[in-house]
Amino acid sequence: MATKNNIPNEKYGILISKMKKGNYCTKDATKKVINYILRAEGSSNANKSDVLCQGAYGAIDFLGENFIIKQFNQVSSLNPHNRDKNRYIDHQIFAFSDVSEKILEANPDLWRKTCSDMTSILSDEQHQVAYALHKPDSDCKHLHLHFAVNTVDFHTGNKRQENWQQTAEHQKKLNAYLEDNLSEY
């Protein structure tokens, strides 16, 4: 089985889902996950120097993490079933392989576009996503991109139903994107 530190034979990386039964089912989960990935002041891992770039899809991000959280909570309120037994947010991580990591480290001008495009793919153009590209650390020995995905569709108010097959499909799409956009380097 693949772990963050033991990336399998995917050429560009793997998508790791942190979604387990009972995870992120409290109203403060959105705040905790977004603050964690953005390394916000007061979070459990508040070291902004770990973050190489950050942004959001479907939310205004330049006003800071509190404004992103407020927007996510507003969209979450569209689904009346979003209660403590359902996930408020999904946390996924794309751990870059040695191949893609070397390319990205040598070309920091690619970070924002690559991360933004990958976020758009993961959102399915239906869900708000906050993202942050992190340096390698003790949890993940590679560059890795955190995604905080709102579980409520901002168009319909329906819940996101991500399962292992959809995560595998997202991983294929993300690797195909990287193949198309990093292979020239």
Backbone as a printed PyTorch tensor [residue, N CA C, xyz], in Angstrom:
tensor([[[  0.8370,  -1.1820,   0.0000],
         [  0.0000,   0.0000,   0.0000],
         [  0.8830,   1.2470,   0.0000]],

        [[  0.4710,   2.2670,  -0.7210],
         [  1.2540,   3.4890,  -0.8380],
         [  1.0930,   4.3600,   0.3970]],

        [[  2.1810,   4.9700,   0.7850],
         [  2.1450,   5.9710,   1.8410],
         [  2.7240,   7.2550,   1.2860]],

        [[  2.6210,   8.3220,   2.0610],
         [  3.1660,   9.5990,   1.6150],
         [  4.6700,   9.5240,   1.3990]],

        [[  5.3720,   8.7540,   2.2050],
         [  6.8250,   8.7000,   2.1110],
         [  7.3020,   7.6650,   1.1140]],

        [[  6.4360,   6.7710,   0.6890],
         [  6.7920,   5.7040,  -0.2210],
         [  5.9150,   5.8260,  -1.4580]],

        [[  6.2860,   6.7410,  -2.3460],
         [  5.4630,   6.9940,  -3.5260],
         [  5.6250,   5.8430,  -4.5160]],

        [[  4.5120,   5.2560,  -4.9800],
         [  4.5870,   4.1260,  -5.9050],
         [  4.9970,   4.5700,  -7.3020]],

        [[  4.7730,   3.7320,  -8.2580],
         [  5.2550,   3.9720,  -9.6030],
         [  4.4410,   4.9610, -10.4240]],

        [[  3.6490,   5.7970,  -9.8070],
         [  2.9920,   6.8690, -10.5560],
         [  4.0900,   7.8530, -10.9370]],

        [[  4.1630,   8.2000, -12.1900],
         [  5.2860,   9.0120, -12.6570],
         [  5.3460,  10.3740, -11.9720]],

        [[  4.2020,  11.0000, -11.7490],
         [  4.2060,  12.3650, -11.2320],
         [  3.7610,  12.4890,  -9.7760]],

        [[  3.1090,  11.4860,  -9.2230],
         [  2.7320,  11.5420,  -7.8210],
         [  1.4610,  10.7790,  -7.5270]],

        [[  1.0700,  10.8140,  -6.2430],
         [ -0.1400,  10.1230,  -5.8160],
         [ -1.0450,  11.0700,  -5.0460]],

        [[ -2.3340,  10.7880,  -5.1040],
         [ -3.3320,  11.5430,  -4.3650],
         [ -3.7080,  10.7440,  -3.1310]],

        [[ -3.5270,  11.3490,  -1.9800],
         [ -3.7990,  10.6930,  -0.7070],
         [ -5.0440,  11.3220,  -0.1040]],

        [[ -5.9900,  10.4850,   0.2650],
         [ -7.2230,  10.9660,   0.8790],
         [ -7.1260,  10.8390,   2.3820]],

        [[ -7.4490,  11.9070,   3.0980],
         [ -7.4710,  11.8880,   4.5560],
         [ -8.8940,  11.6800,   5.0650]],

        [[ -9.7930,  11.2930,   4.1720],
         [-11.2010,  11.1360,   4.5150],
         [-11.4390,   9.7340,   5.0570]],

        [[-11.7690,   9.6510,   6.3160],
         [-12.1350,   8.3920,   6.9470],
         [-13.4470,   8.6270,   7.6690]],

        [[-14.1580,   7.5570,   7.9020],
         [-15.4370,   7.6740,   8.5950],
         [-15.2380,   8.4090,   9.9240]],

        [[-16.0040,   9.4520,  10.1100],
         [-15.9340,  10.2300,  11.3440],
         [-14.9970,  11.4230,  11.2860]],

        [[-14.1280,  11.4990,  10.2510],
         [-13.2330,  12.6500,  10.1130],
         [-13.9810,  13.8630,   9.5910]],

        [[-13.6660,  15.0160,  10.1200],
         [-14.1410,  16.3010,   9.6140],
         [-15.6580,  16.4470,   9.6810]],

        [[-16.2670,  15.8730,  10.7070],
         [-17.7210,  15.8800,  10.8470],
         [-18.2320,  16.8920,  11.8730]],

        [[-17.3790,  17.7670,  12.3280],
         [-17.8200,  18.8000,  13.2640],
         [-17.7800,  20.1500,  12.5640]],

        [[-18.5860,  21.0580,  13.0430],
         [-18.7240,  22.3550,  12.3860],
         [-17.3980,  23.1280,  12.3030]],

        [[-16.4810,  22.8860,  13.2460],
         [-15.1990,  23.5950,  13.2240],
         [-14.1500,  22.9080,  12.3380]],

        [[-14.5080,  21.8070,  11.6830],
         [-13.5640,  21.0690,  10.8420],
         [-13.0420,  21.9310,   9.6880]],

        [[-13.9150,  22.7110,   9.0770],
         [-13.5020,  23.5650,   7.9620],
         [-12.4040,  24.5190,   8.4090]],

        [[-12.6330,  25.1760,   9.5230],
         [-11.6370,  26.1200,  10.0500],
         [-10.3260,  25.4130,  10.3680]],

        [[-10.4000,  24.2590,  11.0100],
         [ -9.1900,  23.5350,  11.4030],
         [ -8.3740,  23.0980,  10.1830]],

        [[ -9.0390,  22.5380,   9.1840],
         [ -8.3120,  22.0400,   8.0100],
         [ -7.7210,  23.1950,   7.2050]],

        [[ -8.5070,  24.2290,   6.9490],
         [ -7.9840,  25.3620,   6.1690],
         [ -6.8370,  26.0350,   6.9120]],

        [[ -6.9900,  26.2670,   8.1930],
         [ -5.8970,  26.8670,   8.9670],
         [ -4.6570,  25.9810,   8.9640]],

        [[ -4.8560,  24.6740,   9.0410],
         [ -3.7300,  23.7430,   9.0200],
         [ -2.9830,  23.8160,   7.6930]],

        [[ -3.7030,  23.6980,   6.5760],
         [ -2.9970,  23.6540,   5.2930],
         [ -2.3640,  24.9930,   4.9400]],

        [[ -2.9880,  26.1100,   5.3640],
         [ -2.4290,  27.4320,   5.0780],
         [ -1.4140,  27.8630,   6.1360]],

        [[ -1.2440,  27.0150,   7.1640],
         [ -0.3130,  27.2970,   8.2670],
         [ -0.6390,  28.6360,   8.9220]],

        [[ -1.9230,  28.8300,   9.1720],
         [ -2.4170,  30.0850,   9.7480],
         [ -1.9700,  30.2500,  11.1940]],

        [[ -1.8870,  31.4940,  11.5980],
         [ -1.5470,  31.8370,  12.9890],
         [ -2.4900,  31.1110,  13.9340]],

        [[ -1.9280,  30.4540,  14.9290],
         [ -2.7460,  29.7550,  15.9100],
         [ -3.0930,  28.3290,  15.5330]],

        [[ -2.7460,  27.8930,  14.3120],
         [ -3.0220,  26.5000,  13.9290],
         [ -1.9750,  25.5970,  14.5650]],

        [[ -2.2110,  24.3040,  14.5050],
         [ -1.2930,  23.3490,  15.1460],
         [  0.0740,  23.3230,  14.4810]],

        [[  0.1890,  23.8570,  13.2940],
         [  1.4480,  23.8260,  12.5450],
         [  1.7040,  25.1800,  11.8930]],

        [[  1.7170,  26.2530,  12.6760],
         [  1.7490,  27.6190,  12.1430],
         [  3.1410,  28.0600,  11.7120]],

        [[  3.6830,  27.4250,  10.6790],
         [  4.9710,  27.8250,  10.1360],
         [  4.7830,  28.2050,   8.6770]],

        [[  4.5230,  29.4780,   8.4340],
         [  4.2310,  29.9660,   7.0770],
         [  5.3610,  29.6860,   6.0980]],

        [[  6.5870,  29.5150,   6.5930],
         [  7.7070,  29.2650,   5.6820],
         [  7.6040,  27.8930,   5.0100]],

        [[  6.7370,  27.0110,   5.5250],
         [  6.5010,  25.7050,   4.8870],
         [  5.6920,  25.8400,   3.5970]],

        [[  4.9590,  26.9420,   3.4500],
         [  4.0400,  27.1320,   2.3260],
         [  4.7590,  27.8560,   1.1880]],

        [[  4.8200,  27.2000,   0.0330],
         [  5.4770,  27.7830,  -1.1370],
         [  4.5200,  28.6180,  -1.9710]],

        [[  3.2620,  28.2100,  -2.0310],
         [  2.2150,  29.0170,  -2.6630],
         [  0.8710,  28.5180,  -2.1600]],

        [[ -0.1250,  29.3760,  -2.2470],
         [ -1.4620,  29.0130,  -1.7790],
         [ -2.4960,  29.7700,  -2.5870]],

        [[ -3.7410,  29.2910,  -2.5190],
         [ -4.8240,  29.9420,  -3.2370],
         [ -6.1280,  29.2120,  -2.9890]],

        [[ -7.1130,  29.5220,  -3.8370],
         [ -8.4190,  28.8920,  -3.6920],
         [ -9.1350,  28.8800,  -5.0330]],

        [[-10.0270,  27.9360,  -5.1720],
         [-10.9280,  27.8390,  -6.3180],
         [-12.3430,  28.0170,  -5.7780]],

        [[-13.1190,  28.8980,  -6.3900],
         [-14.4990,  29.1000,  -5.9710],
         [-14.6260,  29.9560,  -4.7200]],

        [[-13.5410,  30.5980,  -4.3180],
         [-13.5520,  31.4680,  -3.1400],
         [-12.5030,  32.5600,  -3.3360]],

        [[-12.7730,  33.7090,  -2.7840],
         [-11.8010,  34.8010,  -2.8080],
         [-10.7540,  34.4980,  -1.7470]],

        [[ -9.4920,  34.4590,  -2.1460],
         [ -8.4450,  34.0420,  -1.2120],
         [ -7.5310,  35.1660,  -0.7350]],

        [[ -7.5200,  36.3060,  -1.4000],
         [ -6.5450,  37.3360,  -1.0500],
         [ -6.8930,  38.1000,   0.2270]],

        [[ -8.0520,  37.8520,   0.8060],
         [ -8.4270,  38.5030,   2.0610],
         [ -8.0960,  37.6410,   3.2820]],

        [[ -7.4490,  36.5050,   3.0640],
         [ -6.9700,  35.6790,   4.1670],
         [ -7.8380,  34.4780,   4.4750]],

        [[ -7.2930,  33.6460,   5.3600],
         [ -7.9440,  32.3680,   5.6730],
         [ -9.3030,  32.5360,   6.3360]],

        [[ -9.5010,  33.5590,   7.1610],
         [-10.8030,  33.7350,   7.8150],
         [-11.9040,  34.0270,   6.8010]],

        [[-11.5650,  34.7590,   5.7460],
         [-12.5610,  35.0440,   4.7090],
         [-12.8450,  33.8000,   3.8680]],

        [[-11.8210,  32.9980,   3.6140],
         [-12.0280,  31.7250,   2.8990],
         [-12.9570,  30.8380,   3.7210]],

        [[-12.6920,  30.7240,   5.0120],
         [-13.5060,  29.8880,   5.9030],
         [-14.9510,  30.3790,   5.9090]],

        [[-15.1500,  31.6830,   5.9720],
         [-16.5050,  32.2540,   5.9630],
         [-17.2450,  31.8680,   4.6790]],

        [[-16.5680,  31.9550,   3.5450],
         [-17.1870,  31.5880,   2.2660],
         [-17.5200,  30.0940,   2.2130]],

        [[-16.6020,  29.2470,   2.6910],
         [-16.8670,  27.8140,   2.7300],
         [-18.0890,  27.5260,   3.6010]],

        [[-18.1700,  28.1670,   4.7470],
         [-19.3070,  27.9480,   5.6590],
         [-20.6210,  28.4070,   5.0390]],

        [[-20.5800,  29.5040,   4.2780],
         [-21.8070,  29.9670,   3.6100],
         [-22.2950,  28.9420,   2.5930]],

        [[-21.3930,  28.3900,   1.8120],
         [-21.7760,  27.3640,   0.8330],
         [-22.2430,  26.0970,   1.5610]],

        [[-21.5700,  25.7250,   2.6300],
         [-21.9880,  24.5360,   3.3970],
         [-23.4120,  24.6630,   3.9000]],

        [[-23.8200,  25.8670,   4.2190],
         [-25.1760,  26.0790,   4.7490],
         [-26.2530,  25.8400,   3.6910]],

        [[-25.8670,  25.7180,   2.4150],
         [-26.8340,  25.4200,   1.3490],
         [-27.4150,  24.0180,   1.4860]],

        [[-26.6760,  23.1360,   2.1770],
         [-27.1340,  21.7610,   2.3280],
         [-27.6730,  21.5740,   3.7390]],

        [[-28.9970,  21.4230,   3.8790],
         [-29.5910,  21.3050,   5.2120],
         [-29.1990,  20.0230,   5.9400]],

        [[-28.6310,  19.0630,   5.2190],
         [-28.2370,  17.7880,   5.8280],
         [-26.7980,  17.8120,   6.3350]],

        [[-26.1300,  18.9340,   6.1820],
         [-24.7400,  19.0420,   6.6170],
         [-24.7060,  19.1720,   8.1330]],

        [[-24.7890,  18.0650,   8.8020],
         [-24.8050,  18.0180,  10.2670],
         [-23.6050,  17.2290,  10.7600]],

        [[-23.5010,  17.0470,  12.0480],
         [-22.3220,  16.4360,  12.6460],
         [-22.0420,  15.0030,  12.2160]],

        [[-22.9510,  14.3240,  11.5350],
         [-22.6510,  12.9710,  11.0630],
         [-22.0550,  12.9770,   9.6530]],

        [[-22.0890,  14.1020,   8.9870],
         [-21.5510,  14.2220,   7.6310],
         [-20.2930,  15.0820,   7.6300]],

        [[-19.3830,  14.8130,   6.6860],
         [-18.1660,  15.6120,   6.5650],
         [-18.4970,  17.0190,   6.0560]],

        [[-17.8860,  17.9960,   6.6810],
         [-18.0020,  19.3730,   6.2230],
         [-16.9460,  19.6820,   5.1650]],

        [[-15.8300,  18.9780,   5.2470],
         [-14.7070,  19.2680,   4.3610],
         [-13.9430,  17.9740,   4.0970]],

        [[-13.3390,  17.8900,   2.9180],
         [-12.4700,  16.7660,   2.5810],
         [-11.0400,  17.2900,   2.5200]],

        [[-10.1160,  16.5250,   3.0440],
         [ -8.6990,  16.8840,   3.0380],
         [ -7.9690,  15.8530,   2.1910]],

        [[ -7.3580,  16.3160,   1.1110],
         [ -6.5970,  15.4380,   0.2400],
         [ -5.2220,  16.0480,   0.0040]],

        [[ -4.2570,  15.1930,  -0.2650],
         [ -2.8770,  15.6310,  -0.4680],
         [ -2.3470,  14.9640,  -1.7250]],

        [[ -1.7430,  15.7510,  -2.6090],
         [ -1.0420,  15.1890,  -3.7600],
         [  0.4410,  15.2490,  -3.4420]],

        [[  1.0560,  14.0800,  -3.2660],
         [  2.4890,  13.9870,  -2.9950],
         [  3.2070,  13.8210,  -4.3300]],

        [[  4.0350,  14.7950,  -4.6640],
         [  4.7410,  14.7740,  -5.9410],
         [  5.8540,  13.7290,  -5.9070]],

        [[  6.0610,  13.0710,  -7.0310],
         [  7.1330,  12.0810,  -7.1680],
         [  8.4720,  12.8040,  -7.2970]],

        [[  9.5540,  12.0320,  -7.2820],
         [ 10.8800,  12.6160,  -7.4810],
         [ 10.9630,  13.3590,  -8.8090]],

        [[ 10.3560,  12.7850,  -9.8560],
         [ 10.3950,  13.3880, -11.1950],
         [  9.7610,  14.7710, -11.1840]],

        [[  8.5210,  14.8570, -10.7280],
         [  7.8250,  16.1490, -10.7470],
         [  8.4220,  17.1180,  -9.7340]],

        [[  8.8760,  16.6070,  -8.6030],
         [  9.4780,  17.4740,  -7.5870],
         [ 10.7230,  18.1790,  -8.1390]],

        [[ 11.5710,  17.4520,  -8.8450],
         [ 12.7830,  18.0530,  -9.4260],
         [ 12.4280,  19.1430, -10.4330]],

        [[ 11.4210,  18.8850, -11.2430],
         [ 10.9910,  19.8800, -12.2310],
         [ 10.4600,  21.1310, -11.5330]],

        [[  9.5950,  20.9400, -10.5390],
         [  8.9990,  22.0840,  -9.8370],
         [ 10.0420,  22.8620,  -9.0290]],

        [[ 10.9610,  22.1630,  -8.3890],
         [ 12.0030,  22.8600,  -7.6310],
         [ 12.8900,  23.6960,  -8.5410]],

        [[ 13.1440,  23.2220,  -9.7520],
         [ 13.9800,  23.9550, -10.7020],
         [ 13.2200,  25.0920, -11.3990]],

        [[ 11.8890,  25.0830, -11.3050],
         [ 11.0590,  26.0730, -12.0000],
         [  9.9800,  26.6350, -11.0750]],

        [[ 10.3580,  27.4310, -10.0620],
         [  9.3540,  27.9530,  -9.1310],
         [  8.2800,  28.8250,  -9.7890]],

        [[  8.5690,  29.3110, -10.9850],
         [  7.5590,  30.0930, -11.7080],
         [  6.3680,  29.2230, -12.1250]],

        [[  6.5080,  27.9020, -12.0930],
         [  5.4150,  26.9840, -12.4440],
         [  4.4790,  26.7030, -11.2640]],

        [[  4.8960,  26.9980, -10.0440],
         [  4.1470,  26.5950,  -8.8550],
         [  2.7080,  27.0480,  -8.8790]],

        [[  2.4680,  28.3520,  -9.0200],
         [  1.1130,  28.8830,  -8.8990],
         [  0.1960,  28.3130,  -9.9820]],

        [[  0.6330,  28.3300, -11.2350],
         [ -0.2180,  27.8150, -12.3170],
         [ -0.4860,  26.3210, -12.1470]],

        [[  0.5550,  25.5570, -11.8300],
         [  0.3960,  24.1140, -11.6510],
         [ -0.5880,  23.8180, -10.5210]],

        [[ -0.3990,  24.4750,  -9.3880],
         [ -1.2790,  24.2370,  -8.2330],
         [ -2.7060,  24.6860,  -8.5210]],

        [[ -2.8470,  25.8270,  -9.1640],
         [ -4.1830,  26.3460,  -9.4910],
         [ -4.9060,  25.4110, -10.4630]],

        [[ -4.1930,  24.9470, -11.4780],
         [ -4.8010,  24.0390, -12.4620],
         [ -5.1730,  22.7000, -11.8230]],

        [[ -4.3080,  22.1810, -10.9580],
         [ -4.6080,  20.9140, -10.2800],
         [ -5.8250,  21.0690,  -9.3700]],

        [[ -5.9400,  22.2300,  -8.7320],
         [ -7.0870,  22.5000,  -7.8690],
         [ -8.3740,  22.5490,  -8.6740]],

        [[ -8.3140,  23.1490,  -9.8390],
         [ -9.4830,  23.2080, -10.7190],
         [ -9.9340,  21.8000, -11.1140]],

        [[ -8.9810,  20.9270, -11.4050],
         [ -9.3020,  19.5370, -11.7520],
         [ -9.9810,  18.8440, -10.5700]],

        [[ -9.4130,  18.9910,  -9.3850],
         [ -9.9520,  18.3120,  -8.2030],
         [-11.3280,  18.8430,  -7.8030]],

        [[-11.5910,  20.1150,  -8.1000],
         [-12.8790,  20.7200,  -7.7260],
         [-14.0420,  20.2080,  -8.5600]],

        [[-13.7380,  19.6080,  -9.7040],
         [-14.7660,  19.2180, -10.6750],
         [-15.6340,  20.4060, -11.0630]],

        [[-15.0900,  21.6110, -10.8940],
         [-15.7940,  22.8690, -11.1830],
         [-17.1220,  22.9610, -10.4400]],

        [[-17.1910,  22.3130,  -9.2670],
         [-18.4140,  22.2780,  -8.4670],
         [-18.1780,  22.5880,  -7.0010]],

        [[-16.9420,  22.4790,  -6.5610],
         [-16.6540,  22.5840,  -5.1320],
         [-15.5600,  23.6140,  -4.8720]],

        [[-15.7180,  24.3520,  -3.7940],
         [-14.6720,  25.2630,  -3.3660],
         [-13.4900,  24.4330,  -2.8800]],

        [[-12.2920,  24.9040,  -3.2140],
         [-11.0840,  24.2200,  -2.7750],
         [-10.0430,  25.2690,  -2.3840]],

        [[ -9.5270,  25.1660,  -1.1690],
         [ -8.3590,  25.9480,  -0.7580],
         [ -7.1560,  25.0160,  -0.9050]],

        [[ -6.0230,  25.5760,  -1.3330],
         [ -4.8450,  24.7400,  -1.5240],
         [ -3.5950,  25.4330,  -0.9990]],

        [[ -2.5990,  24.6110,  -0.6940],
         [ -1.2900,  25.1230,  -0.3100],
         [ -0.2240,  24.1010,  -0.6890]],

        [[  0.8070,  24.5730,  -1.3710],
         [  1.9490,  23.7460,  -1.7270],
         [  2.9590,  23.8320,  -0.5840]],

        [[  3.3100,  22.6780,  -0.0230],
         [  4.2310,  22.6250,   1.1160],
         [  5.5740,  22.0400,   0.7160]],

        [[  6.6020,  22.5220,   1.3960],
         [  7.9350,  21.9370,   1.2770],
         [  7.9060,  20.5210,   1.8630]],

        [[  8.8980,  19.6930,   1.5020],
         [  9.0090,  18.3960,   2.1730],
         [  9.1590,  18.6070,   3.6790]],

        [[  8.5910,  17.6750,   4.4530],
         [  8.6840,  17.7830,   5.9120],
         [  8.7410,  16.3890,   6.5230]],

        [[  8.6330,  16.3100,   7.8300],
         [  8.7490,  15.0060,   8.5000],
         [  7.5840,  14.0730,   8.1710]],

        [[  6.4260,  14.6180,   7.7900],
         [  5.2780,  13.7860,   7.4210],
         [  5.3390,  13.3210,   5.9730]],

        [[  5.8950,  14.1400,   5.1140],
         [  5.9730,  13.8160,   3.6880],
         [  7.3210,  14.2750,   3.1600]],

        [[  8.1040,  13.3400,   2.6840],
         [  9.4830,  13.6250,   2.2530],
         [  9.5570,  14.2590,   0.8590]],

        [[  8.4040,  14.6110,   0.2960],
         [  8.3530,  15.2070,  -1.0400],
         [  7.5560,  16.5100,  -0.9900]],

        [[  7.7220,  17.3440,  -2.0210],
         [  6.7970,  18.4630,  -2.1830],
         [  5.4000,  17.8740,  -2.1830]],

        [[  4.4620,  18.5590,  -1.5570],
         [  3.0960,  18.0400,  -1.5280],
         [  2.1030,  19.1890,  -1.5220]],

        [[  0.9810,  18.9430,  -2.1590],
         [ -0.0650,  19.9390,  -2.3380],
         [ -1.2880,  19.5130,  -1.5430]],

        [[ -1.6330,  20.3150,  -0.5310],
         [ -2.8160,  20.0470,   0.2920],
         [ -4.0360,  20.6860,  -0.3590]],

        [[ -5.1530,  19.9670,  -0.3000],
         [ -6.4380,  20.4780,  -0.7700],
         [ -7.4540,  20.3810,   0.3660]],

        [[ -8.1610,  21.4620,   0.6330],
         [ -9.3150,  21.4480,   1.5320],
         [-10.5280,  21.6500,   0.6350]],

        [[-11.3330,  20.6060,   0.4670],
         [-12.4430,  20.6190,  -0.4930],
         [-13.7640,  20.7300,   0.2550]],

        [[-14.5260,  21.7810,  -0.0400],
         [-15.8600,  21.9210,   0.5490],
         [-16.7200,  20.7720,   0.0330]],

        [[-17.4280,  20.0970,   0.9240],
         [-18.2180,  18.9280,   0.5180],
         [-19.5730,  19.3010,  -0.0720]],

        [[-19.8850,  20.5900,  -0.1350],
         [-21.1630,  21.0200,  -0.7090],
         [-20.9020,  21.7120,  -2.0440]],

        [[-21.6040,  21.2550,  -3.0800],
         [-21.5230,  21.8070,  -4.4220],
         [-22.0760,  23.2300,  -4.4010]],

        [[-21.2710,  24.1980,  -4.8540],
         [-21.7290,  25.5900,  -4.7930],
         [-22.7590,  25.9320,  -5.8500]],

        [[-23.0250,  25.0480,  -6.8000],
         [-24.0830,  25.2590,  -7.7970],
         [-25.4240,  24.7010,  -7.3230]],

        [[-25.3880,  23.4950,  -6.7350],
         [-26.6300,  22.7740,  -6.4440],
         [-26.9360,  22.5990,  -4.9570]],

        [[-25.9140,  22.7330,  -4.1040],
         [-26.1060,  22.4520,  -2.6790],
         [-26.0130,  20.9740,  -2.3430]],

        [[-25.7640,  20.1180,  -3.3440],
         [-25.6340,  18.6800,  -3.1060],
         [-24.2810,  18.3570,  -2.4700]],

        [[-24.2260,  17.2180,  -1.7760],
         [-22.9990,  16.7840,  -1.1240],
         [-22.0520,  16.1060,  -2.1060]],

        [[-20.7770,  16.2860,  -1.8860],
         [-19.7320,  15.5860,  -2.6210],
         [-19.6720,  14.1640,  -2.0710]],

        [[-19.6410,  13.1980,  -2.9570],
         [-19.6070,  11.7900,  -2.5430],
         [-18.3250,  11.1440,  -3.0520]],

        [[-17.1830,  11.6250,  -2.5860],
         [-15.8930,  11.0950,  -3.0220],
         [-15.6620,   9.7240,  -2.3860]],

        [[-15.3330,   8.7440,  -3.2230],
         [-14.9760,   7.4140,  -2.7250],
         [-13.6270,   7.0330,  -3.3330]],

        [[-13.1640,   5.8400,  -3.0450],
         [-11.8230,   5.4830,  -3.5010],
         [-11.7080,   5.4460,  -5.0280]],

        [[-12.8100,   5.0840,  -5.7290],
         [-12.7650,   5.0750,  -7.1990],
         [-12.6310,   6.4950,  -7.7460]],

        [[-13.3610,   7.4320,  -7.1430],
         [-13.2670,   8.8210,  -7.6000],
         [-11.9000,   9.4080,  -7.2650]],

        [[-11.3500,   9.0400,  -6.1170],
         [-10.0040,   9.5020,  -5.7730],
         [ -8.9930,   8.9590,  -6.7860]],

        [[ -9.1300,   7.6940,  -7.1630],
         [ -8.2430,   7.1060,  -8.1710],
         [ -8.3970,   7.8110,  -9.5200]],

        [[ -9.6250,   8.1530,  -9.8810],
         [ -9.8660,   8.8810, -11.1410],
         [ -9.2570,  10.2830, -11.0890]],

        [[ -9.4080,  10.9710,  -9.9520],
         [ -8.7730,  12.2830,  -9.7970],
         [ -7.2500,  12.1570,  -9.9100]],

        [[ -6.6920,  11.1100,  -9.3180],
         [ -5.2420,  10.9100,  -9.4010],
         [ -4.8060,  10.7450, -10.8510]],

        [[ -5.5630,   9.9640, -11.6380],
         [ -5.2400,   9.7910, -13.0570],
         [ -5.2820,  11.1260, -13.7920]],

        [[ -6.3200,  11.9210, -13.5270],
         [ -6.4510,  13.2270, -14.1870],
         [ -5.3080,  14.1620, -13.7950]],

        [[ -4.9340,  14.1560, -12.5190],
         [ -3.8410,  15.0150, -12.0590],
         [ -2.5160,  14.5860, -12.6860]],

        [[ -2.2630,  13.2850, -12.7680],
         [ -1.0440,  12.7950, -13.4080],
         [ -1.0310,  13.1060, -14.9010]],

        [[ -2.1870,  12.9860, -15.5610],
         [ -2.2680,  13.3240, -16.9900],
         [ -1.9820,  14.8100, -17.2020]],

        [[ -2.5330,  15.6510, -16.3260],
         [ -2.2550,  17.0910, -16.4150],
         [ -0.7510,  17.3480, -16.2830]],

        [[ -0.1240,  16.7320, -15.2790],
         [  1.3070,  16.9340, -15.0610],
         [  2.1240,  16.3970, -16.2300]],

        [[  1.7110,  15.2530, -16.7760],
         [  2.3850,  14.6930, -17.9590],
         [  2.3460,  15.6960, -19.1120]],

        [[  1.1900,  16.2790, -19.3470],
         [  1.0310,  17.2490, -20.4300],
         [  1.8030,  18.5410, -20.1840]],

        [[  1.9180,  18.9480, -18.9270],
         [  2.4680,  20.2690, -18.6410],
         [  3.8910,  20.2880, -18.0890]],

        [[  4.3990,  19.1620, -17.6200],
         [  5.7540,  19.1360, -17.0880],
         [  6.7240,  18.3480, -17.9670]],

        [[  6.2030,  17.5840, -18.9200],
         [  7.0660,  16.6990, -19.7190],
         [  8.0890,  17.4640, -20.5510]],

        [[  7.8270,  18.7110, -20.8840],
         [  8.7870,  19.4880, -21.6890],
         [ 10.0030,  19.9310, -20.8800]],

        [[  9.9230,  19.7880, -19.5540],
         [ 11.0360,  20.2060, -18.7050],
         [ 11.9290,  19.0540, -18.4630]]])
